[in-house]
Amino acid sequence: MRVPRGPVLPLLLVGLALGGCASWLPGAGKKRARVEKVVTPPTPPATTSAPAAAGVVVAPLADGDGVADRIVAVVNNDVITLTELREQVLYYKVEARGEEVPDDDRLAHQLLDRLIESRLQLQEAEREKVNVEEAELSEEIVSRMKKLNLTTELEFEDAVKKQGLTLDQVKKRLREQLMVAKVIRRKVAFRVSVTEQEVDRYLQENREKLETGLTYHARHILVVPEGERTDAEWATARETAAAVFTRLKAGADFAEVAKEVSRDGTAKDGGDLGTLKKGELADEIESQILNLAPGQVSEPFRTGLGYHIVKLESRETLEGEGLTRLRQQVRDVLFREKYQARLDAWLGEIKKRALIEIRI
């Protein structure tokens, strides 16, 4: 199981997703966690593995006295402590309760990667001199309060304390989130665009698949042979279906006729088959429906069930409003793909020029 990028704290106050902050972990700021006694794991043999990437050094964990907080990674001139990493492991496991999670060692390494990325992004925001105004921070706090159904800052502060945090800590984390969101917009989102030509090309290359996903609404009347289904009974059913079709051509309401004569399970609903996608009905019936224009009724046709008469009520097409909506959906898909590719490239760039030392 791969640990996804993004906030992993279960704390509702600081773990709510923030738009544009694609891979930042709350609590990954420069403020150090409280120093506490920790159980020092056995030191592995003094060997180093090959660098995971340019500028990354994986070093053995040095002996410690078990009192001071251990440093598990150095990111340029900043450090990540064992306490921070253990908190992230705990938070992730709480958040993923009931789901399968990696073992602690693997989870710790994966979350350490996310912490390093988070620290690099915050450093980049500081290097870019990204600033967050007090008004922006206040607006973010108000947004969090609304999501928590809180009306006053005192209520918010009380909720913060129940999470074992202080209001200053939460403000610091939110400010860092906003800083990272801004630098990501500057370095990633603002550099991604989708042209109309790209949308046209996508529609052309995927037209058959897109048409399969379009819906249609139809009604159905079924006339079945009675008794032993002899040739005579089939002939009678054919004559009955022809008579029904004549009534419909003369203007009879399809739904009312279906309630009266259809032997299909949808008869009580006026033969309404509901909204369907291509492939949901038997091909011998669906092909007849999709050959109709909206509002048109088919002539009776026979299958192993009996004689069918179908009516196409409506159908989505790759034209008009349907095409406009589809183009926007395609534009969104292409933007997300480009955004993720640009984000990965940007993270790769800042990792490449960073000095990262991993001590676990």
MORA-V933833 format. One record per helix or strand of 3 or more residues. SS is the DSSP state (hx for helix, st for strand). FROM is the first residue (numbers start at 0). TO is the last residue. Records with the same first field share a line. If there is no record, write none. Layout:
SS = FROM-TO, FROM-TO
This chain:
hx = 11-14, 81-94, 103-126, 133-146, 152-161, 166-186, 188-190, 195-204, 206-211, 230-248, 253-260, 266-268, 282-289, 319-351
st = 55-57, 70-74, 77-80, 214-222, 271-276, 306-314, 355-357
